[in-house]
Amino acid sequence: MSLVFIVVLTLSLSNLVFLPLSDACTVSVSGSLASYGSFPLVSHTDDNGFTPSDLRLVRVPSRSLRSKRPVHVWAPNYPRVVDASIAPDYAPSPSSQPPFVPIGYIPEEEETSSSSTKTTTKQQNHHHHQPNQRKETYAYLDLEYALANEVGLAVAESSCTANTVGWPVNKPGGYNLLSINELSKIALERCSTSRCAISVMGSLAEKYGFYDDGAGSPDAPDYTNSAEALAVVSAEDGEAWIFNILTGDNNASAIWAAQRVPDDAISVIANSFTIREIDFDNHETFMYSANVTALALKMGWWDPQKDPKFDFYASYGFDPMRSMKNKKRAKQLQRVLRYYSGRRMWRAFQLLAPNSSIAQSLDPLVGNLPRRMQGSYPFAIRVSRHSVRVDHMKAMMRDHYEGTRFDLTKGMAAGPYGDPNRPANTAQQAVGQFERAISMHRTLWSFVVEVHKSLKSNSRDGTNPNLSTAWFGYDMPHGTVYLPFYPASKIPPPRSFRSRLGLMSNFSMDSAWWAFNFANQYASTNFRAINADIRAKSETIERRIDEQKLAWETSILNSNSNSGGSSSSIMEQLGTRAQHLAQSVVDEWWPFAFQLMAKYGQGLVVYNETYAERQEYPAWWLDSRDVGFSTWQPNGPYHGVPDDEEAPEEVEIALS
């Protein structure tokens, strides 16, 4: 560690207690034997609604290989990038947006068989470790991070804490070229397997340097946002992996490790590393950088004499009590981090593994920290074969701890109508915290990807269609509809999913995101009743979608099998069906959202022109002294009485 790094670390941490985790995403992954469809599943919630963001779901087309590939700093706001060479949707707008200037270049194809991957040549060949040998990149669906490519490789991201921090080369004190945004996109451009994706990302990050775009600046670093974790799943090899990465020594290069999720297990990421003990001799289960232990040894974060087994998270996860001088503030931040991550891990394991005694016996009060604690949550939990379905992951993403002691739809903070959403910011002088649910008000989008191997067909072009499906939903998971998109199809998402008018600062009915956000915002006025209507509507639509998707896939595949149609023609037909379906649901959602405004308002539920019900406040809420109903007196208070104050005596008021 450089002297500069030590000084920055020491001076900056006193202000960290109230800083939010910038992306704060929840990820789950299910191995091929655990998943109902016999291929891995991966889910992701993007909770980066702290600031205005680019909402577009973009298809990045395949392109010819170049001698060098530009590297950008992807903006957290709109537009995330301006570069027509990436995709037509990233071209400058009519208002003549200036193209982004690359901060550097890398060769289009990198050699990835370096010693850092710790795999033998035989293992590399067996697992298709090398990037694709085509003269073109793979096409993929793109967001802030890459989503899934045309051959069934998908990734999901969650920002993490770390003991190191780094910045891009275009910032003072920055020595690094690649963020997780670019690494995930490069992996999907080049690879068809999980191992290839991890090797490509790891070796590039070591060579060119990794930084996290939420790590603040050299004068105000943020160690709660300085690292990343990805879940990586592939249809070709049927494997699911977790990839953890942070900046290396002297704020440069990278340190990383990857662990395979057992085929019959599930794993969860909630803004912390989850890789623990690394078996350096087990190359079927672990991959890692050549320097994976070096910095931990140098800084004393790992002592082999006390703990012979190297624990990645214990060594590199940010520990306020170890790093901060102000121990009172360190303890506050440690508590926030412990349950901000741990509570979601506990809940996701419970929901996705209802029949697992291990999952059901996890203690929600243990939480998740770098240091080992009794009852620490495991990296993965084995489940019954083929027990995890897409619908289970959707339900998990919609959860607010309903039915548990942490239920966010209960209590005074939820208001009289059970709203689980909590403001993103609290008063700086306030000490405390709310529970963090999986589904929340600042979720911009979420998805589940079910990957599939390409189907064998008698297509005349000699290629095979790939039916991997990204189930994508805008805005809060508890108030969205998950719509199917085929990454292998050249047909892009509907225009409303790519609209340049779909800005968070500009309400527009041309934007699919606004349709769902509009209904969800209104639901906060009477959450229990309005969200119940939204959930019922979304469940009806999703059942209909499942039936329609199965029917059109069966029809199109059978028809083309008999006629020997081309694979590209098959995927075009499927993509067109998906595009029309997605837009039809958005078109259906707008009048539904408007009808919610007609049904719920003025303290009524209006069913028709002759019948309405009054929406009354519940007695438990009215009885609270804070509310002011039970403590009202003619002479005041007129606004409730704080818990630590006595209500004034009632006085007689003369009637004239």
Sequence and secondary structure as in RCSB ss.txt:
>XXXX:A:sequence
MSLVFIVVLTLSLSNLVFLPLSDACTVSVSGSLASYGSFPLVSHTDDNGFTPSDLRLVRVPSRSLRSKRPVHVWA
PNYPRVVDASIAPDYAPSPSSQPPFVPIGYIPEEEETSSSSTKTTTKQQNHHHHQPNQRKETYAYLDLEYALANE
VGLAVAESSCTANTVGWPVNKPGGYNLLSINELSKIALERCSTSRCAISVMGSLAEKYGFYDDGAGSPDAPDYTN
SAEALAVVSAEDGEAWIFNILTGDNNASAIWAAQRVPDDAISVIANSFTIREIDFDNHETFMYSANVTALALKMG
WWDPQKDPKFDFYASYGFDPMRSMKNKKRAKQLQRVLRYYSGRRMWRAFQLLAPNSSIAQSLDPLVGNLPRRMQG
SYPFAIRVSRHSVRVDHMKAMMRDHYEGTRFDLTKGMAAGPYGDPNRPANTAQQAVGQFERAISMHRTLWSFVVE
VHKSLKSNSRDGTNPNLSTAWFGYDMPHGTVYLPFYPASKIPPPRSFRSRLGLMSNFSMDSAWWAFNFANQYAST
NFRAINADIRAKSETIERRIDEQKLAWETSILNSNSNSGGSSSSIMEQLGTRAQHLAQSVVDEWWPFAFQLMAKY
GQGLVVYNETYAERQEYPAWWLDSRDVGFSTWQPNGPYHGVPDDEEAPEEVEIALS
>XXXX:A:secstr
  HHHHHHHHHHGGG TT   SS  EEEEE TTTBTTSS EEEEEE  TTS      EEE   B  SEEEE    
SSSSS   TTT GGGS  TT       SEEEESS     GGG   HHHHHHTT S   SSB   EEESSSEEEET
TSEEEEEEEE  S    BTTSTT  B B HHHHHHHHHHH SSHHHHHHHHHHHHHHH B  TTSEETTEE GGG
SEEEEEEEESSS  EEEEEEEE GGG SEEEEEEEE TTEEEEESSS    B  TT TTTEEE TTTTHHHHHHT
S  TTT SS BHHHHHS  HHHH S HHHHHHHHHHHHHHHHHHHHHHHHHH TT HHHHH  TTT   SS  TT
   S EE  TT B HHHHHHHHT S TTSTT TTSSGGGTTTT     S   TT        SS TT  EEEEEE
         TTS      EEEEEES GGG   EEE TT SS   HHHH TT BTTB  TT HHHHHHHHHHHHTT
SHHHHHHHHHHHHHHHHHHHHHHHHHHHHHHHHHHHHHT  HHHHHHHHHHHHHHHHHHHHHHHHHHHHHHHHHE
ETTEEE SSS EEE    HHHHT TTTSSTT  TTS SS   TTS           
